[in-house]
Amino acid sequence: MPVRKSPDSRNFCKKMESLTDKKIVFRKEDINMMSFRGVNKELGHKKRNYSLLKFKGGKNCHHYFELQVYKKSNGKKTDSQDAYEKGLKEPKNPKEMTERMIDRADRGAYRSTLSKIKEIIGL
């Protein structure tokens, strides 16, 4: 979320948006596997793999992940709160999953990079 269609978006974000436009939904397992395989590692610290659930498209990213619950029996989307009340165990997701990197105080910058920036500008 959201589909922005910004010409300034990174290639990774554009690809994810195009799949979202086609109503493709990613399971948590799919996103974790993309993280493990490093599908966006060019934006990771020192070009390493990183958690897409936590850091999405990297520094200054405008996207976030939205939890959706589907019934296994018919594949249809259902209200998550209703599903939890009926016994579905609430998943343990990183708290950062639903936040945009651009909204964080550090805008998603790696700690040592942020320290260098603060040093340069005198903070």
Summary of the structure (lengths in Angstrom):
residues: 123
radius of gyration: 16.6
end to end distance: 33.0
largest distance: 58.0
contacts: 268
relative contact order: 0.14
helix: 45%
strand: 3%
